[in-house]
């Protein structure tokens, strides 16, 4: 995951979320089975931003808080790695 993020930053290209059309500055991974449960069929093979993924999961009542171990943010000048410390279910 970190390797693909480094390539993306060097090239300056940010993937575009196919659900909302915004640049996706967060790089995250979830298990394939969870992705299939959360993301609508027509978008499953597309880039989806974390905000849209979160909204899809919320609408379906799916708690994914323990499924993302590491999250990367790619800014214009720096990249940050976040890790889950605690998860709160709504």
C-alpha positions in Angstrom: 0.0 0.0 0.0 2.7 2.5 0.9 4.6 1.7 -2.4 1.6 2.7 -4.5 1.1 5.8 -2.5 4.7 6.9 -3.1 4.3 6.4 -6.9 1.0 8.4 -6.9 2.6 11.3 -5.0 5.7 11.4 -7.3 3.5 11.5 -10.4 1.3 14.2 -8.8 -1.8 12.2 -9.8 -4.6 11.8 -7.3 -7.3 9.2 -8.2 -10.8 10.6 -8.7 -13.6 9.1 -6.7 -16.1 7.7 -9.1 -19.0 8.2 -6.6 -18.6 12.0 -5.9 -16.0 13.2 -8.5 -13.6 14.5 -5.9 -9.8 13.9 -5.8 -9.1 11.0 -3.4 -6.3 12.0 -1.1 -6.7 9.1 1.3 -5.3 5.7 0.5 -7.0 2.9 2.5 -7.5 -0.8 2.2 -10.3 -3.0 3.5 -10.8 -6.7 2.9 -12.4 -7.7 -0.4 -15.5 -9.2 1.3 -16.2 -5.9 3.1 -15.7 -3.9 0.0 -18.3 -6.0 -1.8 -20.8 -5.5 1.1 -20.3 -1.8 1.3 -19.7 -0.5 -2.3 -22.6 -0.6 -4.8 -22.2 -3.1 -7.6 -21.7 -0.5 -10.4 -18.8 1.1 -8.4 -16.9 -1.9 -7.1 -14.1 -1.8 -9.6 -13.7 1.9 -9.4 -11.8 4.3 -7.2 -13.9 5.3 -4.2 -12.9 7.9 -1.6 -12.9 7.3 2.1 -15.8 9.7 2.6 -18.0 7.9 0.1 -17.0 4.5 1.5 -17.9 5.8 4.9 -21.3 7.0 3.7 -22.1 3.7 1.9 -21.2 1.8 5.0 -23.3 4.1 7.2 -26.4 3.7 5.0 -26.0 -0.1 5.1 -25.4 -0.1 8.9 -21.9 -1.7 8.4 -19.2 -1.0 11.0 -15.9 -1.1 9.3 -13.9 0.7 12.0 -11.8 -2.3 12.8 -11.1 -3.1 9.2 -8.7 -0.2 8.3 -5.4 -0.7 10.1 -3.5 2.0 8.3 -4.6 5.1 6.5 -2.5 7.3 4.3 -3.2 11.0 3.4 -1.4 12.4 0.4 -1.2 16.2 0.6 0.6 18.4 -1.9 3.7 18.7 0.3 3.7 15.7 2.6 2.2 12.3 3.1 0.9 11.2 6.5 0.3 7.7 7.9 -2.5 7.3 10.4 -3.2 4.2 12.5 -6.4 3.2 14.4 -6.1 3.9 18.1 -9.7 3.3 19.1 -12.9 2.7 17.2 -16.3 3.9 18.3 -19.5 2.4 16.8 -22.3 4.9 16.3 
